[in-house]
Amino acid sequence: MAGETVLAVDDREDSLKFLREYVLEPNGYHMLEARNGVDALEITLTQKVDLIISDLVMPRMGGLELLESLREKGLDTPAILMTFHGSEGTAVRAFRLGARDYIIKPFAIDEMLGAIDRALNESRLRRERDQLTQAVFKVNQQLENRVQELRFLFGIGRSVTSLQNLEQILNRIVEAAVYLTGAEEGSIMLVDDSSGEMYLRAARGMGEKNAKTSRLKIQDSIAGQVVRTGRPVMIGGMNQDDSFKVTTGYFVKSLLNVPLKVTDRVIGVLAVNNKSKVQAFSERHLNLLAAMADYASIAIENARLYTRLASSANQAEQSSRELEKTVKVRTSQLQQANQQLLIAEKAAALGYMAAGVAREINTPINTILQHLPEFNNHELSEAEQLRLVSTLEQEALRCQEIIQSLLDFSGQRNYKPQPTNLNDVIEQAWLRYSQENEVNQKVKFVRGFDPHLPHVIVDPQQMEQAIFYLIRNAYRAMPQGGALRVISRTVGSEVQLIVSDTGQGISPEDMRHIFDPFYETDEHAYGLDLSITSAIIGRHKGKIEVESELGQGTTFTIYLPREA
């Protein structure tokens, strides 16, 4: 990129001449020159300099001293040092002072051009970044303007479709048209088919006198031209002498009129004007006004249809009574069908639940039945008998745990909500898990508790059970080790609990069913744990969400209302 300003500093005229005639000017650079470091410093402080090429040894101030002075002044102007007699120590010092290159005289033209290009590359990239930033800022500003325009159009569209008062809708359309186009005034005029004139239906900024007397003949007005041709008109705003008659005695500097159409029939005109300021309207303004004209046409047509419908009120009322009778009959039939469907769904759910309970409880029962005959073996030692009793006890406790889980799932346990610190409940759940299970030492347990966590109104025992299941589920997902993070925090009116693991993750298909009781896949059976957790959270007017990615891990987030 040529055009940068390069300051050449050397006490030898032949060196400056060589740089000017063979290096800089032939390659499009603008060259300034100085015979010593003092003059060079003054030039750098008072003029725009993109690069300094300086000799090392000069009267009054040499190249190194110049770099030191620039640094003291807070200037980071790129610099290249030249010398006939260089040394490694001098080069090191030059680079420490910020020199971009160090060249031994005499040098080749290509060598110096390469050094210049490298030295300027950083500032060029910075300029390009600044230019891109400005371009992006401009585009963002344009996008913000377009979004604002779309919001206005969306709001008007909602007003039209909500069947509000027609007067309010049309006045809002005119107000939006004036705002979005930057016009001084706006209006909607409709065609009076009986008189062949146009009359004012809504206005903004036109003044009470002009608003009351605004009636135009279609034959001899700009708005009438729009009605006759069905095409918009956009004129004026180019110079101070522009002047266009809207109605008798009323002139404007610029105007934009668009037709209001119902099918192929023009029913009126949406107009914006600038009465005093010289400002032309653009194609963008035309497109915006055309969209708002469509909304106005829809609103007017809807109002006319509503009037026709109101005139047939008796017929509509009779039809309504007949429809009401039909709806009652259909509703009765639908209720019967829904009752039958509900019975069928309950039967199916009961069968599904029974099958799940059977699968869960059959395993410990079968184990008990398999070991009971061993009591008839009189040759068992006392230690073997104790082992057998311990096994049967564990399986019986497993049956008890399954029954307790069913009670938790059904909500049959006593529900005793009270102000509770969720951090204490988390610790209790972790303590219980560590006491009841052999903790995988390869799993790192990480706490992230908010020390100022507000209380929540929950049943501590039920909430402990829900968190216990989430901790157990996380450990089971990390048999090879990983990290279990439990975080509590406050967000607005909610207290959040996050349980995250780095385990196997859950597939998108399974994610839709993990809260279903006894849901199982070829790789994993979920049982009742997560179903109970979801039921407990719902019972406390909270919600639970899950995010997971295969091979990356799973995160459960619980949201509970904080104590009022």
Sequence and secondary structure as in RCSB ss.txt:
>XXXX:A:sequence
MAGETVLAVDDREDSLKFLREYVLEPNGYHMLEARNGVDALEITLTQKVDLIISDLVMPRMGGLELLESLREKGL
DTPAILMTFHGSEGTAVRAFRLGARDYIIKPFAIDEMLGAIDRALNESRLRRERDQLTQAVFKVNQQLENRVQEL
RFLFGIGRSVTSLQNLEQILNRIVEAAVYLTGAEEGSIMLVDDSSGEMYLRAARGMGEKNAKTSRLKIQDSIAGQ
VVRTGRPVMIGGMNQDDSFKVTTGYFVKSLLNVPLKVTDRVIGVLAVNNKSKVQAFSERHLNLLAAMADYASIAI
ENARLYTRLASSANQAEQSSRELEKTVKVRTSQLQQANQQLLIAEKAAALGYMAAGVAREINTPINTILQHLPEF
NNHELSEAEQLRLVSTLEQEALRCQEIIQSLLDFSGQRNYKPQPTNLNDVIEQAWLRYSQENEVNQKVKFVRGFD
PHLPHVIVDPQQMEQAIFYLIRNAYRAMPQGGALRVISRTVGSEVQLIVSDTGQGISPEDMRHIFDPFYETDEHA
YGLDLSITSAIIGRHKGKIEVESELGQGTTFTIYLPREA
>XXXX:A:secstr
    EEEEE S HHHHHHIIIIIIGGGT EEEEESSHHHHHHHHHHS  SEEEEESS SSS HHHHHHHHHHTT 
   EEEEESS  HHHHHHHHHTT SEEEESS  HHHHHHHHHHHHHHHHHHHHHHHHHHHHHHHHHHHHHHHHHH
HHHHHHHHHHHTT  HHHHHHHHHHHHHHHHT SEEEEEEEETTTTEEEEEEEESS HHHHHH EEEGGGSHHHH
HHHH   EEEE SSTT  EEEETTEEESEEEEEEEEETTEEEEEEEEEESSS     HHHHHHHHHHHHHHHHHH
HHHHHHHHHHHTHHHHHHHHHHHHHHHHHHHHHHHHHHHHHHHHHHHHHHHHHHHHHHHHHHHHHHHHHHHGGGG
G TT  HHHHHHHHHHHHHHHHHHHHHHHHHHHHHT S    EEE HHHHHHHHHHHHHHHS   TTEEEEEE  
TT   EEE HHHHHHHHHHHHHHHHHT TT EEEEEEEEEETTEEEEEEEE SS   HHHHTTTTSTTEE SS E
EETHHHHHHHHHHHTT EEEEEEETTTEEEEEEEEEB  
